């Protein structure tokens, strides 16, 4: 037995044989002894999100359930709607690649794809909004599964169509064609995937996408983070006003008053948080 085989054998042996103990497995079996399933149908909280029950639909394959541009089609919308209507508390979409432009196996010629997308343009968001609205109508929550790529299980057709090798974590053979090597990701490509996979995205485009997917209803008070940003912006304006020399003053940029000086009698904030003076009394 080689050294590697010995390590594997020790690793497997460390797991134990609990799965052979019928009495132990019976504790987790879904039997009538667990009736009335109070825990299963009780709400559960995940961070700030409350889920109505503990029935979770794991991510499943959603290939060919989207348009070529990446927008979820009617088949996908009805598919997830039926699961929400059936009583699932949390539904997870199938994989949505965020490695377009890096992994050649997730994109076809012409920048088309048989996978649903969430990164290309805002036109694809209408499909995701329809899914979310349908699921919410039945009290279910909907999560999107992001994937960094297909790795060595990607289709080897990219070598014929794009003259590019599949990508993976290191040099290794393709799953379907072991003679075809998969090249490792570069550091820049890994950082790009990390940026695309970050919470909400780190770029301005990602922030716009987050607002589009979860718009703030009109008439509701601002969120805590929005309130904090308003306070930070106001504090920054006060600091800028404090640096304005009274001799020259600021400049009025309102329509019809461009270039007119504004003189401030004081830059200290009043009880309302604004600097006192004629600028705020106009």
LUMVO-863435 format. One record per residue (C-alpha): residue number from 1; x negated, y negated, z. Coordinates in steps of 0.02 Angstrom, whole numbers, plus 50000, padded with zeros to 5 digits. Layout:
<rs>
- k, xx, yy, zz
- NUM, X, Y, Z
...
</rs>
This chain:
<rs>
- k, xx, yy, zz
- 1, 50000, 50000, 50000
- 2, 49928, 49832, 49948
- 3, 49912, 49684, 50065
- 4, 50059, 49592, 49985
- 5, 50171, 49745, 49996
- 6, 50125, 49764, 50179
- 7, 50175, 49583, 50213
- 8, 50341, 49609, 50125
- 9, 50374, 49767, 50224
- 10, 50339, 49678, 50388
- 11, 50452, 49535, 50338
- 12, 50596, 49652, 50295
- 13, 50569, 49750, 50455
- 14, 50580, 49592, 50559
- 15, 50761, 49565, 50507
- 16, 50821, 49713, 50608
- 17, 50964, 49832, 50568
- 18, 51110, 49733, 50640
- 19, 51203, 49756, 50477
- 20, 51213, 49943, 50512
- 21, 51299, 49919, 50679
- 22, 51485, 49940, 50644
- 23, 51536, 49873, 50814
- 24, 51438, 49713, 50783
- 25, 51510, 49690, 50609
- 26, 51686, 49717, 50674
- 27, 51672, 49557, 50776
- 28, 51668, 49452, 50618
- 29, 51792, 49552, 50516
- 30, 51951, 49465, 50459
- 31, 52079, 49579, 50542
- 32, 52248, 49557, 50620
- 33, 52161, 49554, 50788
- 34, 52111, 49374, 50753
- 35, 52291, 49319, 50724
- 36, 52355, 49181, 50730
- 37, 52189, 49116, 50661
- 38, 52192, 48955, 50761
- 39, 52012, 48911, 50724
- 40, 52025, 48948, 50538
- 41, 52167, 48825, 50512
- 42, 52111, 48693, 50636
- 43, 52030, 48532, 50577
- 44, 51842, 48512, 50580
- 45, 51736, 48356, 50570
- 46, 51579, 48344, 50463
- 47, 51488, 48182, 50506
- 48, 51622, 48050, 50476
- 49, 51731, 48160, 50367
- 50, 51878, 48258, 50439
- 51, 51928, 48417, 50346
- 52, 52103, 48482, 50375
- 53, 52050, 48665, 50397
- 54, 51898, 48777, 50382
- 55, 51937, 48853, 50214
- 56, 51792, 48802, 50103
- 57, 51778, 48844, 49920
- 58, 51595, 48872, 49878
- 59, 51524, 48801, 49715
- 60, 51555, 48912, 49565
- 61, 51506, 48905, 49383
- 62, 51586, 48763, 49285
- 63, 51498, 48785, 49118
- 64, 51607, 48739, 48968
- 65, 51731, 48652, 49083
- 66, 51675, 48479, 49029
- 67, 51668, 48380, 48870
- 68, 51504, 48370, 48776
- 69, 51473, 48198, 48850
- 70, 51485, 48269, 49026
- 71, 51659, 48210, 49071
- 72, 51764, 48342, 49164
- 73, 51900, 48402, 49048
- 74, 52081, 48449, 49082
- 75, 52034, 48630, 49115
- 76, 51919, 48582, 49258
- 77, 52045, 48460, 49330
- 78, 52182, 48591, 49334
- 79, 52060, 48721, 49401
- 80, 52016, 48621, 49557
- 81, 52193, 48556, 49577
- 82, 52258, 48734, 49592
- 83, 52131, 48772, 49730
- 84, 52179, 48616, 49825
- 85, 52363, 48659, 49808
- 86, 52324, 48833, 49875
- 87, 52267, 48760, 50041
- 88, 52077, 48740, 50033
- 89, 52015, 48607, 50151
- 90, 51852, 48576, 50061
- 91, 51814, 48609, 49878
- 92, 51639, 48603, 49806
- 93, 51609, 48578, 49621
- 94, 51492, 48686, 49520
- 95, 51317, 48626, 49487
- 96, 51295, 48453, 49411
- 97, 51117, 48429, 49346
- 98, 51028, 48265, 49382
- 99, 50869, 48313, 49289
- 100, 50921, 48260, 49114
- 101, 50767, 48198, 49023
- 102, 50655, 48309, 49131
- 103, 50726, 48484, 49113
- 104, 50756, 48518, 48928
- 105, 50869, 48667, 48965
- 106, 51012, 48563, 49036
- 107, 51032, 48449, 48884
- 108, 51072, 48496, 48706
- 109, 51025, 48403, 48548
- 110, 51099, 48230, 48535
- 111, 51096, 48207, 48725
- 112, 51248, 48319, 48739
- 113, 51271, 48451, 48874
- 114, 51382, 48597, 48920
- 115, 51365, 48546, 49103
- 116, 51470, 48410, 49184
- 117, 51373, 48250, 49215
- 118, 51378, 48108, 49337
- 119, 51228, 48008, 49280
- 120, 51254, 47959, 49099
- 121, 51383, 47821, 49094
- 122, 51538, 47762, 49181
- 123, 51650, 47847, 49054
- 124, 51624, 48014, 49142
- 125, 51688, 47948, 49308
- 126, 51869, 47947, 49254
- 127, 51866, 48137, 49253
- 128, 51790, 48146, 49427
- 129, 51916, 48019, 49490
- 130, 52059, 48124, 49423
- 131, 51991, 48277, 49514
- 132, 51968, 48181, 49677
- 133, 52142, 48104, 49669
- 134, 52223, 48273, 49634
- 135, 52130, 48356, 49778
- 136, 52168, 48214, 49897
- 137, 52352, 48226, 49852
- 138, 52354, 48399, 49932
- 139, 52249, 48347, 50081
- 140, 52088, 48428, 50019
- 141, 51914, 48353, 50011
- 142, 51801, 48366, 49860
- 143, 51611, 48377, 49862
- 144, 51496, 48370, 49711
- 145, 51349, 48490, 49703
- 146, 51193, 48412, 49627
- 147, 51056, 48522, 49558
- 148, 50877, 48474, 49517
- 149, 50878, 48587, 49364
- 150, 50884, 48768, 49310
- 151, 50701, 48811, 49331
- 152, 50645, 48976, 49260
- 153, 50825, 49032, 49231
- 154, 50850, 48896, 49101
- 155, 50890, 48945, 48923
- 156, 50732, 48975, 48818
- 157, 50821, 48900, 48667
- 158, 50744, 48732, 48710
- 159, 50581, 48793, 48634
- 160, 50665, 48818, 48465
- 161, 50780, 48667, 48470
- 162, 50669, 48538, 48553
- 163, 50495, 48615, 48543
- 164, 50481, 48596, 48731
- 165, 50443, 48725, 48865
- 166, 50562, 48753, 49010
- 167, 50506, 48677, 49174
- 168, 50488, 48755, 49345
- 169, 50392, 48732, 49507
- 170, 50236, 48815, 49436
- 171, 50175, 48913, 49286
- 172, 50282, 49069, 49277
- 173, 50379, 49169, 49151
- 174, 50555, 49129, 49096
- 175, 50689, 49241, 49173
- 176, 50761, 49293, 49006
- 177, 50597, 49297, 48909
- 178, 50451, 49331, 49028
- 179, 50327, 49304, 48886
- 180, 50385, 49123, 48875
- 181, 50298, 49018, 49009
- 182, 50382, 48882, 49108
- 183, 50271, 48732, 49141
- 184, 50264, 48648, 49313
- 185, 50342, 48479, 49346
- 186, 50227, 48328, 49350
- 187, 50222, 48215, 49502
- 188, 50313, 48078, 49407
- 189, 50451, 48197, 49354
- 190, 50471, 48261, 49531
- 191, 50488, 48082, 49595
- 192, 50616, 48045, 49461
- 193, 50722, 48194, 49514
- 194, 50703, 48140, 49695
- 195, 50768, 47967, 49652
- 196, 50915, 48037, 49556
- 197, 50957, 48157, 49697
- 198, 50945, 48028, 49837
- 199, 51103, 47980, 49931
- 200, 51197, 47867, 49811
- 201, 51041, 47839, 49707
- 202, 50905, 47712, 49745
- 203, 50927, 47612, 49586
- 204, 51056, 47477, 49556
- 205, 51141, 47594, 49434
- 206, 51165, 47719, 49574
- 207, 51241, 47587, 49688
- 208, 51362, 47536, 49551
- 209, 51408, 47718, 49528
- 210, 51444, 47739, 49712
- 211, 51561, 47589, 49711
- 212, 51651, 47655, 49558
- 213, 51680, 47827, 49635
- 214, 51741, 47761, 49802
- 215, 51817, 47588, 49776
- 216, 51867, 47487, 49928
- 217, 52056, 47459, 49930
- 218, 52108, 47278, 49928
- 219, 52170, 47201, 50088
- 220, 52065, 47311, 50203
- 221, 51933, 47235, 50316
- 222, 51752, 47254, 50259
- 223, 51652, 47404, 50315
- 224, 51523, 47386, 50451
- 225, 51381, 47393, 50325
- 226, 51467, 47260, 50219
- 227, 51487, 47149, 50372
- 228, 51303, 47172, 50413
- 229, 51253, 47122, 50236
- 230, 51360, 46965, 50248
- 231, 51277, 46917, 50411
- 232, 51104, 46948, 50339
- 233, 51145, 46842, 50186
- 234, 51209, 46701, 50296
- 235, 51053, 46709, 50405
- 236, 50944, 46702, 50250
- 237, 51036, 46549, 50189
- 238, 51012, 46463, 50355
- 239, 50825, 46498, 50346
- 240, 50817, 46423, 50172
- 241, 50913, 46270, 50227
- 242, 50793, 46246, 50372
- 243, 50650, 46234, 50249
- 244, 50735, 46095, 50147
- 245, 50656, 45927, 50184
- 246, 50790, 45796, 50228
- 247, 50699, 45667, 50122
- 248, 50745, 45754, 49961
- 249, 50885, 45869, 50016
- 250, 50957, 46014, 49919
- 251, 51042, 46004, 49752
- 252, 51226, 46026, 49722
- 253, 51254, 46158, 49589
- 254, 51444, 46149, 49581
- 255, 51522, 46113, 49411
- 256, 51519, 45928, 49376
- 257, 51396, 45893, 49517
- 258, 51239, 45976, 49450
- 259, 51083, 45891, 49515
- 260, 51169, 45784, 49646
- 261, 51074, 45784, 49811
- 262, 51152, 45854, 49969
- 263, 51092, 45780, 50132
- 264, 51109, 45882, 50291
- 265, 51122, 45794, 50456
- 266, 51069, 45952, 50548
- 267, 51016, 46129, 50504
- 268, 51064, 46203, 50671
- 269, 51211, 46323, 50660
- 270, 51375, 46271, 50735
- 271, 51496, 46382, 50829
- 272, 51558, 46449, 50663
- 273, 51384, 46505, 50613
- 274, 51366, 46368, 50479
- 275, 51249, 46218, 50483
- 276, 51333, 46057, 50531
- 277, 51333, 45913, 50408
- 278, 51417, 45845, 50255
- 279, 51377, 45996, 50148
- 280, 51507, 46103, 50234
- 281, 51637, 45967, 50250
- 282, 51658, 45939, 50065
</rs>
